[in-house]
Amino acid sequence: MEGLIPGMTESVDPCSSADILPHMSVPEIRFATEADLPAITEIYEHAVRYGTATFELIPPDLAEMTRRFRVLMDGGFPYFVAIVEGGVIGYAYAGPYRPRPAYRFTVENSVYLRPSTHRRGIGFRLMQRLIAECETRGYRQMIAVIGDSANAGSIGVHTKCGFEMIGTHPSVGLKFGRWLDTVMMQRALGEGGTTVPKD
Ligand SMILES: CC(C)(COP(=O)(O)OP(=O)(O)OC[C@H]1O[C@@H](n2cnc3c(N)ncnc32)[C@H](O)[C@@H]1OP(=O)(O)O)[C@@H](O)C(=O)NCCC(=O)NCCS
């Protein structure tokens, strides 16, 4: 997490329900490329500035998002975007849960959409594709660390994707002048913990 900004208080989200796209076609889900990163950076910037799903306080710029993307690609992790009418409206990726090597079969996921596109099944579709790809790549557990126990959208999409509630870390984040919980959810991938994979 970035450093705390002592005076940071709740920001007003400039996106309102008036932004909701009236007729959205079914999104294409495909692997992300570096050309998608400006849009991804913009989507994440909004989540950092106005949301509590992420505990980052300062939006990372394109250079930092590119650095993070390359680290994931070099590590062999999947990264998807959802496209509607040629534009990136959301993304989901998996990365290492923790760096110590015994965690190598466990991934942590992230999923973010443009606010105007929420609650249309796109987060679910992105997550389904990410889960399938992680299973293909041999990962055995996926963990969601959800910022804010009031994040009904994230808890809802993970539940619909088969994640189970593990527990809540109360008041571990401070953003917009208030304490925030993290909610831990987890889903087995493939054979999960029932068999031991070959390295
Ligand atoms: C979380 C997020 C990715 C969910 O994506 P989405 O496309 O809005 O969710 P979906 O439409 O696929 O919803 C899937 C299920 O989740 C649940 N759900 C989604 N949004 C919900 C909400 N606001 N309240 C309650 N349940 C919700 C529902 O069960 C829904 O299934 P249903 O529509 O059949 O009832 C999206 O809301 C988002 O980008 N939020 C901000 C960033 C964020 O919180 N990211 C997660 C970080 S861990």
The ligand as a MOL file (V3000), in Angstrom:
LIG
                    3D

  0  0  0     0  0            999 V3000
M  V30 BEGIN CTAB
M  V30 COUNTS 48 50 0 0 0
M  V30 BEGIN ATOM
M  V30 1 C -16.6860 -6.1170 -8.3920 0
M  V30 2 C -16.9880 -5.9990 -9.8750 0
M  V30 3 C -15.7750 -6.4590 -10.6780 0
M  V30 4 C -18.1840 -6.9230 -10.1630 0
M  V30 5 O -18.4130 -6.9500 -11.5400 0
M  V30 6 P -19.8950 -6.7700 -12.1500 0
M  V30 7 O -19.8230 -6.9640 -13.6030 0
M  V30 8 O -20.4500 -5.4950 -11.6380 0
M  V30 9 O -20.6610 -7.9730 -11.4650 0
M  V30 10 P -21.6590 -8.9830 -12.1990 0
M  V30 11 O -22.7050 -8.1970 -12.9110 0
M  V30 12 O -20.8750 -9.9590 -12.9980 0
M  V30 13 O -22.3340 -9.6810 -10.9540 0
M  V30 14 C -22.1240 -11.0480 -10.6160 0
M  V30 15 C -22.8930 -11.3250 -9.3600 0
M  V30 16 O -22.3370 -10.5920 -8.2710 0
M  V30 17 C -23.4020 -10.0900 -7.4560 0
M  V30 18 N -23.3490 -8.6330 -7.4830 0
M  V30 19 C -22.7450 -7.8320 -8.3840 0
M  V30 20 N -22.8530 -6.5400 -8.0400 0
M  V30 21 C -23.5640 -6.5250 -6.8860 0
M  V30 22 C -23.9790 -5.4960 -6.0270 0
M  V30 23 N -23.7130 -4.2130 -6.2890 0
M  V30 24 N -24.6650 -5.8380 -4.9160 0
M  V30 25 C -24.9500 -7.1200 -4.6330 0
M  V30 26 N -24.5570 -8.1600 -5.4200 0
M  V30 27 C -23.8670 -7.8610 -6.5220 0
M  V30 28 C -24.6820 -10.6690 -7.9960 0
M  V30 29 O -24.9090 -11.9180 -7.3860 0
M  V30 30 C -24.3430 -10.8820 -9.4310 0
M  V30 31 O -25.0660 -11.8940 -10.0300 0
M  V30 32 P -26.5670 -11.5900 -10.6050 0
M  V30 33 O -26.4460 -10.3510 -11.4490 0
M  V30 34 O -26.8850 -12.8200 -11.3680 0
M  V30 35 O -27.4320 -11.3430 -9.4110 0
M  V30 36 C -17.3680 -4.5500 -10.2760 0
M  V30 37 O -18.5150 -4.1780 -9.5500 0
M  V30 38 C -16.2560 -3.5610 -9.9890 0
M  V30 39 O -15.4010 -3.3340 -10.8350 0
M  V30 40 N -16.2740 -2.9540 -8.7840 0
M  V30 41 C -15.2890 -1.9540 -8.3670 0
M  V30 42 C -13.9220 -2.5630 -8.1810 0
M  V30 43 C -13.9240 -3.7650 -7.2890 0
M  V30 44 O -14.5700 -3.7920 -6.2540 0
M  V30 45 N -13.1470 -4.7630 -7.7170 0
M  V30 46 C -12.9430 -5.9840 -6.9690 0
M  V30 47 C -11.6330 -5.8810 -6.2320 0
M  V30 48 S -11.4020 -7.2820 -5.1520 0
M  V30 END ATOM
M  V30 BEGIN BOND
M  V30 1 1 1 2
M  V30 2 1 2 3
M  V30 3 1 2 4
M  V30 4 1 2 36
M  V30 5 1 4 5
M  V30 6 1 5 6
M  V30 7 2 6 7
M  V30 8 1 6 8
M  V30 9 1 6 9
M  V30 10 1 9 10
M  V30 11 2 10 11
M  V30 12 1 10 12
M  V30 13 1 10 13
M  V30 14 1 13 14
M  V30 15 1 14 15
M  V30 16 1 15 16
M  V30 17 1 15 30
M  V30 18 1 16 17
M  V30 19 1 17 18
M  V30 20 1 17 28
M  V30 21 1 18 19
M  V30 22 1 18 27
M  V30 23 2 19 20
M  V30 24 1 20 21
M  V30 25 1 21 22
M  V30 26 2 21 27
M  V30 27 1 22 23
M  V30 28 2 22 24
M  V30 29 1 24 25
M  V30 30 2 25 26
M  V30 31 1 26 27
M  V30 32 1 28 29
M  V30 33 1 28 30
M  V30 34 1 30 31
M  V30 35 1 31 32
M  V30 36 2 32 33
M  V30 37 1 32 34
M  V30 38 1 32 35
M  V30 39 1 36 37
M  V30 40 1 36 38
M  V30 41 2 38 39
M  V30 42 1 38 40
M  V30 43 1 40 41
M  V30 44 1 41 42
M  V30 45 1 42 43
M  V30 46 2 43 44
M  V30 47 1 43 45
M  V30 48 1 45 46
M  V30 49 1 46 47
M  V30 50 1 47 48
M  V30 END BOND
M  V30 END CTAB
M  END
